[in-house]
Amino acid sequence: MSDKGKVVGIALITAITVMGDAMLFIVLPLYWQDFGLTAIWQIGVLLSINRFVRLPITPLVGLFYSKFNIRTGVLISVACAALSTLSYGLLQGFWLLLFARILWGIAWSFVKLGGMLTVVTFSTEKTRGHYMGLYNGLWGLGGLVGMLAGGFLVDQLSIPFVTTLFALIAVAVFPFIVRLVPKNYKDGGKTTASNDLSDKGKQAILNPYIILVILTGGTMGFITMGIFASTLSPLIEQTYHADWSFFGIVIGAATLAGIIQAIRWAWDPVFAPMIGSFVDRRKYKYNWILVPLTLGSVAFLIIGRVESFVLLLITIMFFQMVSTGLLTITDTLAGDAAARSNPVKMMTLHTIAVDLGAAIGPLLSFIIIDLYGISAVFYLSSLVMLLVAGTWVVFHFSQRKRGRYST
């Protein structure tokens, strides 16, 4: 199998595992009482706990991948993902669902780190952005199915039906794992990604550039996977006062939120590789992170103030495009840093940072919503993106004087 084929294979497996989690982000904020929850704060905990669990788990998974092959880790991931997804519909109450979310956190640590290591290993300086975009775009198709089908089917049918269906799909993928997932880092004679540079050319794992890449990864997780994903449904419900219908089918807030998110997942397989290829051709790749950070900050300011539902939809769709660029460029910078240092350690740190941001996002957002309202969440997030962009500007001018870090 070609290097690109290996990336496609692990991306499709990742897509299958993420369907249940994507569905929950749309459905849980609206149907939380049907899940047996008794307080709004429990929503934030359930949407966050899997990410907090990944903080101590991910270093152990990194150690696992330094000893065992990727295929074994992916098998573990798919099994845990199927069981956790099934549990969302069959278990009732906060504590049982908390256990299911912890199980999903373990599953995601295995499949995401395995996927990122696959991209770093089987890409080069000239293809890394393209492969990162391809990987993120393809696994995002699982988010598309989870959010779109999840939001729609739950509105029309039931939560247990959807979760059981998604769990069965995960079980059905087991026979394909052996063919689609590389057994180890050296399949087909390919050496590890750290061989892009000689040992003398490798960077220390914690230098200013790598620290800033890790900080940006945490910001990306906080904004896109934490704040935006967890607040989209209540944000729409707050301004969506009409009951739209299509061929007699009522389009509720959950369905609409699912459609909006699904549109992003649908275009990612096209636009993410294009963005990655564009960045691959730039001398100073890190300069381009300023574009999504700045535009995202502006978009969140508008979302926090807008009262028109149509304008809200337009701004949300604009931010969806911005977030595609933010994710692709951030992961590309992390991949380059991994190839220039220790791949397993760097991608482990990057994954932990993304998970930490994504974990803090939902928890902090629902606390702020309870205290100050949903607009305050987006104002705070806008400020965070602006501060990180400013840090990159300072870094750029300081490094240009030294003639360093052309990545």
C-alpha positions in Angstrom: 0.0 0.0 0.0 1.3 3.5 -0.8 2.1 6.1 1.8 -1.0 8.0 0.9 -3.1 4.8 1.1 -1.9 4.3 4.7 -3.0 7.8 5.6 -6.4 7.2 4.0 -6.8 3.9 5.7 -6.2 5.2 9.2 -8.4 8.3 8.5 -11.4 6.1 7.5 -11.1 4.0 10.7 -10.9 7.2 12.7 -14.1 8.4 11.0 -16.0 5.3 12.1 -14.9 5.6 15.7 -15.9 9.3 16.0 -19.5 9.0 14.9 -21.0 8.4 18.3 -19.2 11.2 19.9 -20.2 13.7 17.2 -23.8 12.7 17.6 -23.7 13.3 21.3 -22.4 16.9 20.9 -25.5 17.7 18.9 -28.1 15.7 20.9 -27.0 15.9 24.5 -27.4 19.7 25.0 -31.0 19.5 23.8 -32.2 16.1 25.0 -30.2 15.9 28.3 -33.3 14.9 30.4 -33.9 11.9 28.1 -30.4 10.7 29.0 -31.4 10.7 32.7 -29.5 13.9 33.6 -30.8 16.2 36.3 -28.8 19.4 35.9 -27.3 21.5 33.1 -23.8 21.3 34.6 -23.8 17.6 34.0 -23.9 18.3 30.2 -20.6 20.1 30.4 -19.0 17.4 32.6 -20.0 14.6 30.2 -18.8 16.5 27.1 -15.5 17.2 28.9 -14.6 14.2 30.9 -13.4 12.1 28.0 -10.9 14.8 27.2 -9.7 15.2 30.8 -9.2 11.4 30.9 -7.1 11.6 27.8 -4.6 13.9 29.6 -3.1 11.1 31.7 -4.0 8.4 29.2 -2.3 9.9 26.1 1.3 9.7 27.5 0.6 6.0 28.3 -0.7 5.5 24.8 2.4 7.2 23.4 4.5 4.7 25.4 2.3 1.9 24.0 3.0 3.0 20.4 6.7 3.0 21.2 6.4 -0.7 22.1 3.6 -2.0 20.0 2.3 -1.5 16.5 -0.4 0.9 15.3 -2.8 -1.9 14.2 -3.1 -3.2 17.8 -3.9 0.3 19.1 -6.6 0.8 16.5 -8.2 -2.5 17.3 -8.4 -1.5 20.9 -9.8 1.9 19.9 -12.6 0.5 17.7 -13.7 -2.0 20.4 -13.9 0.8 23.1 -15.7 3.2 20.7 -18.3 0.6 19.8 -19.0 -0.2 23.4 -19.2 3.5 24.5 -21.5 4.5 21.7 -23.9 1.6 22.5 -23.9 2.7 26.1 -25.1 6.2 25.3 -28.5 4.8 24.4 -28.8 1.9 26.8 -27.5 3.5 30.0 -29.4 6.1 32.0 -28.1 8.5 34.5 -25.1 10.7 35.0 -22.6 8.2 36.6 -23.2 5.4 34.0 -22.8 7.9 31.1 -19.7 9.2 32.8 -18.2 5.8 32.6 -19.1 5.5 28.9 -17.5 8.9 28.2 -14.3 7.8 30.0 -14.2 4.7 27.8 -14.6 6.9 24.7 -11.7 9.0 25.9 -9.4 5.9 25.9 -10.6 5.0 22.5 -9.9 8.4 21.0 -6.4 8.5 22.5 -5.5 5.3 20.7 -6.9 6.1 17.3 -5.9 9.8 17.1 -2.3 9.4 18.2 -2.0 6.4 15.9 -3.4 8.5 13.1 -1.1 11.4 13.7 2.0 9.2 13.9 1.0 7.5 10.7 0.9 10.9 8.9 4.2 12.0 10.4 5.9 8.7 9.5 4.7 8.4 5.9 4.9 12.1 4.9 7.8 14.3 3.9 8.5 18.1 4.2 6.7 18.6 0.9 3.7 16.4 1.5 3.0 16.8 5.3 0.5 19.6 5.0 -1.4 17.8 2.2 -1.5 14.5 4.2 -2.5 16.2 7.4 -5.4 17.9 5.5 -6.3 14.6 3.9 -6.3 12.8 7.2 -8.4 15.5 9.0 -10.8 15.9 6.1 -11.5 12.1 5.8 -11.9 11.4 9.5 -14.2 14.4 9.6 -16.7 12.4 7.5 -17.4 10.5 10.6 -18.4 13.7 12.3 -20.6 14.5 9.2 -22.5 11.2 9.6 -22.7 11.5 13.4 -23.9 15.0 13.5 -26.2 15.0 10.5 -27.7 11.5 10.9 -27.6 11.8 14.7 -29.4 15.1 14.9 -32.0 14.1 12.3 -32.7 10.5 13.4 -33.0 11.5 17.1 -35.4 14.2 16.2 -37.5 11.7 14.2 -36.9 8.3 16.0 -35.1 7.6 19.3 -31.7 7.9 21.0 -31.2 4.1 21.5 -31.9 3.4 17.8 -29.2 5.8 16.7 -26.5 4.7 19.2 -27.1 1.0 18.5 -26.8 1.7 14.7 -23.5 3.6 15.1 -22.1 0.9 17.4 -23.0 -1.9 14.9 -21.2 0.1 12.2 -18.1 0.2 14.3 -18.2 -3.5 14.9 -18.5 -4.1 11.2 -15.2 -2.4 10.5 -13.1 -4.9 12.4 -12.4 -7.1 9.4 -11.0 -4.2 7.4 -8.6 -3.0 10.0 -5.9 -5.5 9.0 -6.0 -4.3 5.4 -6.3 -0.5 6.0 -4.0 0.1 9.0 -0.2 -0.3 8.7 1.2 -2.8 11.2 4.1 -0.6 12.3 6.2 2.4 11.4 8.3 0.4 9.0 5.8 -1.2 6.7 7.1 -1.4 3.2 10.6 -0.5 4.3 9.6 3.0 5.4 11.7 4.3 8.2 10.3 6.6 10.9 9.5 10.2 10.4 12.3 11.3 12.6 14.7 10.4 9.8 13.7 13.5 7.9 16.7 15.1 9.6 20.0 13.8 10.9 20.3 13.5 14.7 22.5 16.7 14.7 19.7 18.6 12.9 16.9 17.7 15.3 15.5 20.3 17.7 15.1 19.9 21.4 11.6 18.8 22.2 10.9 22.0 24.2 12.2 25.1 22.4 10.3 28.4 21.8 8.9 27.2 18.4 7.6 23.9 19.7 6.2 25.4 22.8 4.2 27.9 20.7 3.0 25.1 18.4 1.8 23.2 21.4 0.1 26.4 22.8 -1.7 26.9 19.4 -2.8 23.3 19.4 -4.4 23.8 22.8 -6.1 27.0 21.6 -7.4 25.1 18.5 -8.9 22.4 20.7 -10.4 24.9 23.0 -12.1 26.9 20.3 -13.2 24.4 17.7 -13.7 21.1 19.5 -14.6 22.6 22.9 -16.4 26.0 22.7 -17.9 25.9 19.2 -19.0 22.2 19.1 -20.6 22.2 22.5 -22.4 25.5 22.3 -23.7 25.4 18.7 -27.0 23.7 19.5 -28.0 26.1 22.4 -26.7 29.0 20.3 -29.1 28.1 17.5 -31.9 27.4 19.8 -31.6 30.8 21.4 -32.2 32.6 18.0 -34.1 30.0 16.0 -37.8 30.8 16.7 -39.3 29.4 13.4 -40.1 25.8 12.9 -38.8 25.1 9.4 -40.0 21.9 7.7 -39.0 19.9 4.7 -41.5 17.6 3.0 -43.6 17.6 6.2 -40.5 16.9 8.5 -40.0 19.5 11.2 -36.4 20.7 11.3 -35.6 21.2 15.0 -32.6 22.9 16.5 -30.7 19.6 16.8 -31.3 18.8 13.1 -30.2 22.3 12.1 -27.1 22.2 14.2 -26.3 18.8 12.8 -26.7 20.1 9.2 -24.4 23.1 9.9 -21.7 21.0 11.4 -22.1 18.4 8.7 -21.5 20.9 5.9 -18.1 21.6 7.4 -17.3 17.9 7.6 -18.4 17.6 4.0 -16.1 20.2 2.5 -13.1 19.3 4.7 -12.0 16.4 2.5 -11.7 18.9 -0.4 -10.5 22.1 1.3 -8.3 20.7 4.0 -5.8 19.0 1.6 -5.8 22.2 -0.5 -4.9 24.3 2.5 -2.3 21.9 3.5 -0.7 21.8 0.0 -0.7 25.6 0.0 1.1 25.8 3.3 3.6 23.1 2.2 4.8 25.5 -0.5 5.4 28.5 1.9 8.9 29.2 3.3 7.5 30.5 6.6 4.6 28.1 7.3 3.9 29.4 10.7 3.0 32.9 9.3 -0.2 31.5 7.9 -1.6 30.5 11.3 -2.3 34.2 11.8 -5.0 34.1 9.1 -7.4 31.7 10.9 -6.6 33.0 14.3 -7.5 36.6 13.3 -10.5 35.8 11.2 -11.8 33.4 13.9 -11.5 36.2 16.5 -13.6 38.5 14.4 -16.2 35.9 13.7 -16.7 35.1 17.4 -17.1 38.8 18.2 -19.9 38.9 15.6 -21.5 35.7 16.9 -21.5 37.1 20.5 -23.4 40.2 19.4 -25.7 39.2 16.5 -29.4 38.9 17.0 -30.5 38.1 13.4 -30.8 34.4 12.8 -29.8 34.7 9.1 -26.7 36.7 10.0 -25.8 34.2 12.7 -26.0 31.4 10.2 -23.7 33.3 7.7 -21.2 34.0 10.4 -21.2 30.4 11.7 -20.6 29.1 8.2 -17.7 31.6 7.8 -16.2 30.4 11.0 -16.6 26.8 9.8 -14.3 27.6 6.9 -11.8 29.4 9.2 -11.7 26.4 11.6 -10.8 24.1 8.7 -7.7 26.2 8.1 -6.9 26.5 11.8 -7.0 22.7 12.3 -5.0 21.9 9.1 -2.3 24.5 9.7 -1.9 23.7 13.4 -1.5 20.0 12.7 0.9 20.7 9.9 3.1 22.8 12.2 2.9 20.0 14.8 3.8 17.4 12.2 6.9 19.4 11.0 8.0 19.9 14.6 7.6 16.1 15.2 9.7 15.3 12.2 12.4 17.6 13.4 12.5 16.3 17.0 11.1 13.1 18.6 7.9 12.1 16.7 6.2 10.1 19.5 7.0 12.7 22.2 6.0 15.7 20.0 2.8 14.3 18.8 2.0 13.1 22.3 2.5 16.6 23.7 0.4 18.1 20.8 -2.4 15.6 21.4 -2.4 16.4 25.1 -2.6 20.1 24.4 -5.5 19.7 22.0 -7.3 17.5 24.4 -6.7 19.9 27.3 -8.2 22.8 25.3 -11.1 20.6 24.1 -11.8 19.5 27.7 -11.8 22.9 29.2 -14.0 24.3 26.4 -17.4 22.6 27.2 -16.9 22.8 30.9 -16.0 26.5 31.0 -18.6 27.4 28.4 -21.6 26.0 30.3 -20.3 27.6 33.6 -20.1 31.0 31.8 -23.5 30.5 30.2 -25.0 29.9 33.6 -23.4 33.0 35.1 -23.2 35.5 32.3 -24.9 34.1 29.2 -23.7 32.6 25.9 -22.4 35.8 24.4 -19.7 36.0 27.1 -18.4 32.7 26.0 -17.7 33.9 22.5 -16.2 37.2 23.6 -13.7 35.3 25.8 -12.8 32.9 23.0 -12.3 35.8 20.6 -9.8 37.4 23.0 -7.9 34.1 23.4 -7.4 33.7 19.6 -6.2 37.3 19.3 -3.7 36.9 22.1 -2.3 33.7 20.5 -2.0 35.5 17.1 -0.1 38.3 18.8 2.3 35.8 20.3 3.0 34.4 16.8 3.8 37.9 15.5 6.3 38.5 18.3 7.9 35.1 17.7 8.1 35.8 13.9 10.0 39.1 14.3 12.3 37.7 17.0 13.2 34.7 14.8 13.6 36.6 11.6 16.4 38.6 13.2 18.2 35.4 14.0 17.4 33.8 10.6 15.9 30.7 12.2 12.8 28.4 11.9 11.9 28.5 8.2 9.3 25.9 8.7 
